[in-house]
Amino acid sequence: MTGEFEHIAHLKNLFGALASPDLGIGDDAAILHDSRPLVLTVDSAVEGVHFDRRWLSVSDIAARAVEAAVSDLAAMGAVPGELLLAWSFPCTSPDDLVTELAHGVRRVTQRLGMRVIGGNLSGGPVLSLTTTALGRACGPCLRRDGARVGDVLAVTGHPGAAAVGLRALLAGRGDDVAFTEFVNRWRVPTARIAEGRSLVGRAHSAIDLSDGLAQDASHISAASGCALLLDADRMPWIAGQREAARALGCDATALALHGGEDYELLASGPRSAFDARWTIIGEVLPGAGVMVVRGGKTTAVEALGWDHFSPGPESRRDSDF
Amino acid sequence: MTGEFEHIAHLKNLFGALASPDLGIGDDAAILHDSRPLVLTVDSAVEGVHFDRRWLSVSDIAARAVEAAVSDLAAMGAVPGELLLAWSFPCTSPDDLVTELAHGVRRVTQRLGMRVIGGNLSGGPVLSLTTTALGRACGPCLRRDGARVGDVLAVTGHPGAAAVGLRALLAGRGDDVAFTEFVNRWRVPTARIAEGRSLVGRAHSAIDLSDGLAQDASHISAASGCALLLDADRMPWIAGQREAARALGCDATALALHGGEDYELLASGPRSAFDARWTIIGEVLPGAGVMVVRGGKTTAVEALGWDHFSPGPESRRDSDF
């Protein structure tokens, strides 16, 4: 890797000076002084698995990697704080790769008021970005295991819209204006920080939609010990979402259930917990598993036969632990 | 990736149950309640760059990755606490890969009383382990920028011993008993936590030896604004270290200066700061840069012509920031 110390000096400049009494970039480790409960998560974005450089600029890749990590903070109802960035890439990479990555990160840190407090650069066969995100709890955190029978289920945004965009890119139709909005939703996701915070002390459970509604709902179902019923007829489609999915040979509901990479939130709680940013799409019932109502018919999600509907490579499916 | 949820369930078992009131493994993010200053670092170990599976078992790879990250906590004088593990690997990997990795991590967490509080599994072209390590400051942290003129320089262990082991492996002589001790030092490094803590409130600066004495000393020199003089004639060789290096066509001093991967500590401070675990190998002088005394002759480290002496691939050189 050429110019590693130049890279580091540049990153120090881009990510700002040290804020006393904290020690950030520039030592073996960063030091944080804080008495509030910390919320921590880690997420990886690997070239060829999570992204393809034909479809994303380098700065978009970096911004997307950070939004995906921060989305886990949103799902906890936490306030975003600091980032640690571990980047590996081939030593033959262009010199401006690190700068472009840093610019992408800066877009997110400036939007969310976050700080980069450290990181690590190393060689590797492909570009791989692992982001550790720290936040602060601003009340009881939203967990996966808090759903209660009688809760309604609500989502932010438009589940499945990002999956339409990815399908368009996979079909070589990413430049078709009919798909522009969907491609942008896949390219530039936005972690739902404010929406997550609005639920603290009000909702009972939450999770972010990285794997699709079906999979992510099943995590809440399993952790909370109850059944989740999703109403496909109440899904908050963007105008044209169903038609765009159809034009790509897909079903919009299937993409919402299994497409993933929306980085929207799914939450449960009393109806009063959810303001206009949320759409009620179901309810929590006694039992187990995830069911879908469509046209008046209720089906267990496994029985829909869409488990392997994901438009991305199967290995994209990640698991947080 | 097959059986990801089985992997996660297994990891939850291996890494222990949730300790109330903290929420660890099993949600979007982990929650930590702590009022002491946190010390955080991240480190990556990438197959083909940092390790080769011919030379290390999978559990040794994982243990080594954690020790390397924790070594940064040792260099700050921090007490190790929690880990977040981001692992990526090909979806064709054997099913027991995650279990073997977890066993390696457990060796370290049990030795150091650490907890795994979260992580992420994803696909990737090679095995890649990114470790975020959290610790607690137990007094003023040891920084790179605290060295003062008049300080002595001291190291733990035997710098260059791991590099002899790696050279033996590269030469296909890893099984030769003459190199066993050195190969083991490379294979199974041990973060110098107790040694780092012993300096808190006593020494003035510290860094861990991941890149070799020359490079790591230059970080202290640059951050502290003074010159570091290393005495090659006081280097704490293991019995046979010089002979083993010579048998591999190497100079033991060159390996100590440029070999790296020792995960020992280099520190500066008053002589009284250092107990019997430390060897005094130099002093801090007015000026800039790193110099080496050998046989009575003092030479600037760049002028030794050993900059590219590293036995590993050049891209192994990482940069923390």
Interface residues (C-beta under 8 A of the other chain):
Chain A: M1 E4 F5 H7 I8 L11 K12 L23 I25 G26 D27 D28 A29 A30 I31 L32 H33 D34 S35 P37 L38 V39 L40 T41 V42 D43 S44 V46 G48 V49 H50 D72 L73 A75 M76 A78 E82 L84 L85 A86 S88 C91 I117 G118 G119 N120 L121 S122 G123 G124 P125 V126 S128 T130 T132 A133 L134 G135 A137 C141 R143 R144 D145 I207 D208 A223 P313 E314 S315 R316 R317 D318 S319 D320 F321
Chain B: M1 E4 F5 H7 I8 L11 K12 L23 I25 G26 D27 D28 A29 A30 I31 L32 H33 D34 S35 P37 L38 V39 L40 T41 V42 D43 S44 V46 G48 V49 H50 D72 L73 A75 M76 A78 E82 L84 L85 A86 S88 C91 I117 G118 G119 N120 L121 S122 G123 G124 P125 V126 S128 T130 T132 A133 L134 G135 A137 C141 R143 R144 D145 I207 D208 A223 P313 E314 S315 R316 R317 D318 S319 D320 F321
